[in-house]
Amino acid sequence: MEKETKVYCGSGKKQNETWCKATINIDKIKDHVQEFNGHKFVKVNINFKDEPDQYGKDVAITIDTWKPEPKVEQEQEQKDLPF
């Protein structure tokens, strides 16, 4: 499986154990907008950093670019007889 380059699109700061504030750069996500049932969305990964960066941000946001691998055709295996 090939490792893809991460597309960083925002950052934020953890406010407490259950809440963080973040900013997302619209220009970086516009090429990754998907549509499903007439709704537009962008899948993102939100990760908490071990240590804050130079700006005090301890949350990183990246575009979720994962795509499932195509399924191998199993029909051909079922057509072949086992003998």
GICOR-V431564 format. One record per backbone hydrogen bond with DSSP energy under -0.5 kcal/mol. NH is the residue of the N-H (numbers start at 1). CO is the residue of the C=O. E is the energy in kcal/mol with one decimal. If there is no record, write none. Layout:
NH|CO|E ; NH|CO|E
This chain:
8|6|-0.8 ; 9|61|-2.4 ; 10|61|-1.2 ; 11|23|-1.5 ; 12|59|-1.8 ; 13|21|-2.4 ; 15|19|-2.3 ; 16|19|-1.9 ; 19|16|-0.8 ; 21|13|-2.4 ; 23|11|-2.8 ; 25|9|-3.6 ; 26|24|-0.8 ; 28|25|-1.0 ; 29|25|-0.8 ; 29|26|-0.7 ; 30|26|-1.5 ; 32|29|-2.3 ; 33|30|-0.8 ; 34|41|-3.2 ; 36|39|-2.5 ; 39|36|-1.9 ; 41|34|-2.4 ; 45|62|-3.2 ; 47|45|-0.6 ; 47|60|-2.8 ; 49|47|-0.5 ; 49|58|-2.6 ; 53|57|-2.3 ; 56|53|-1.9 ; 58|12|-1.1 ; 59|12|-1.6 ; 60|47|-2.9 ; 61|10|-2.0 ; 62|45|-2.3 ; 63|7|-2.2 ; 64|43|-2.9 ; 65|63|-1.1 ; 78|74|-1.6 ; 79|75|-1.6 ; 80|76|-1.4
